[in-house]
Amino acid sequence: MGFNLPVFKKCCCCIPLRTGVVIVAYWSIFSKLLVMWLNIRVLASMMIETSKSGAVSKLLARAYMFRTLNIIALLVYIVLCAMLLVGGRKKKPEYLRHFFMSSLVMTVIDVVVTAFAILYLHHWSFAIALVWIATNVYSLLIVRSSFLAMEEKERGPLPPEPEEEVCWDTMQLAHVV
């Protein structure tokens, strides 16, 4: 009971898949660096405010932990994006496959976290989260299509399946009996 994911021949209907993968890699690296920079700024401002007041509440300690874990996750994702970039440029489907599997797990985690966070956000934030999730899923499908195309090119086209031979004697005997 499964379903087949779509396989694209082009990225955005007009860009070759390999180029699309490189664009996805650069965009991912840029966006993750931007988000990491924003998290570092928020963490720094939280530390400055804490040093002024001198007291750290449980809520603030959790916010520190969340921001720090977020920065670590972003660093891991940037390494994965670098692997995607190298895989796209050097035609290494195994790099793309590793990125796809890792990013799929991270995307599922992000969707769950976003779903819980949406409960506390306004409706316009919900729309932004949906657009982000849809863009992320589309990017993953582009990466998947690209490594499938690279793997197919490496191994060549699959041989046709042999046709089944029909044993007429058995069919006639079964019909007679």
N, C-alpha and C positions, 0 to 999 in steps of 0.2 A: 504494500500500500504506500506507494510513493508517488512523486510527481517529478517531471523533468523540468529543470530550470531552463529558461530560454538561452540560446546561444546566438550571439550577435556576430555579424560579419564585419560591421563597421561600428566605430564609436560615434555617437550622435549623428548617425545616418550618413556621414560623409568623411570621417577621419579614419585612417587605418587603425586597427586595433592596437598595434605596437605603439604608435604615436599616442593613442588614447591612454595607454597604460603609463607612459612617461608623463603625460599631462596630469593624470590622477596622482602619480607619485609626487611631482613637484607641488601640486596644489595641496596635497595632504601634508607634506613637510612644512609648507608655508603656513597653513592654517593651524597645525599643531604647535609650531613655534610661536605663533601669535597668541594662541590660547595659553600656552605655557608662560609667556611673558606677562600676560594679564594675571594669571594665577600667582606668579612671583610678586607682582606689584601689590596684589591684594594681601598676600601673606606678609609682605614687608610692612604695609600700612597697619595690619593687625598687630604686628610685633611692636611697632612704634606706639600705637595706642595702649598696648598692654604695658610697655615700659613706663609710660606716663602715669597710668593708674596703679600699677604695681600688683594688681589682683588678676588672677586667671580663673575664670569660671569654668564649669564643666562644658558648657556650650562652646565657649571659646577654645577650649582644649580639643573638642571634637572638630571644630572648624579648622584648627591647625592641622590635625591629623588628616582630615579630608583633603585639604589643599596640598599637603605634602604627598599623600598617596596619588592624587591627581597628577602632580608634577612627575612623579616616578612613572606612572602609566603613560604619560605623554612622551617621556624619554624612550620608553620601550617601543611605543608606536612610531616614533621618529626613526628608530633603528630598523623597524619593519619596513617603513616607507623607503629607507635607503636601500634595503634589500629588494624592494619592488623596483626601484629605479635602476639598479644594477641588472636585475633580471630582465627588465624591459629593454634596456639598451644592448645587453650582451646576448639576448635571446636564450635565456636560461629558464625554461618552464618550471623547473623544480623550485626556484626562488619565488616565482609567481604563485605556485601552489602553496608553499609555506606561508606566504603573505596572506593568501586567500583564507586558509584554514585559521590562522591566528586572528585575522581581522573579523572573520565570521564569529568567532567566540567573543571577541571584544564588542562587536556590534550587538550581539544578543544581550550581553551584559549592559551595554549602553541603553538598549531599548527598555530593559527592565528598570534600570535606574531612572531613565527619562519618564517612564510610565508612573513611577512613584513620585517623581518630582513634579509632574504635571498636576497632581492633586493640590499642590501648594502654589501653583503659578496661575497667571491670568490666561484667558482664552487666546490672546494673540501669541503668547509664548508656546501654547499648544500647537498652533499652526507652524511656528518656526521649527519646533521639534519634529513635526511630521515631515516638513520639507527636508530637514537635515537627514532624517532616517531614510527617506526615499532616495536622496542623492547618494547616501552611503551604500545603500543596497544596489543602486544602478552601477556605482563604481566597482563594487565587488563582482557584479555580473560581467562587466567589461574585462576585469582581470581574469575571471574564470574563462571567458570566451577566448581570451588571448592565449592562456596557457594550454587550453585544449587544442587550439589551432596550431600552436608551436609543437605540441606533442604529436599531433597528426602528421605534421610536415616531417618530423624526425623519423617516425616509423613508417611513413608512407600510407597510402590508402588501405583500408581493411580489405582482405580478400572477400569475394562474395561467398555467401553461405551455400553449401552444397544442397542441391535439391533432394528431397526425399524420393527414394525409389519405391514405387508401388508394386507390391507382389500380387499380381493378378490371380495366381493360383489360390493363395490364401483367401483373397476376397471372394472368389467364386465358391470355394469350399465353405466359407462361413455363410454365404448366402444360401447355399443348397441345404445346409444342415438346419 
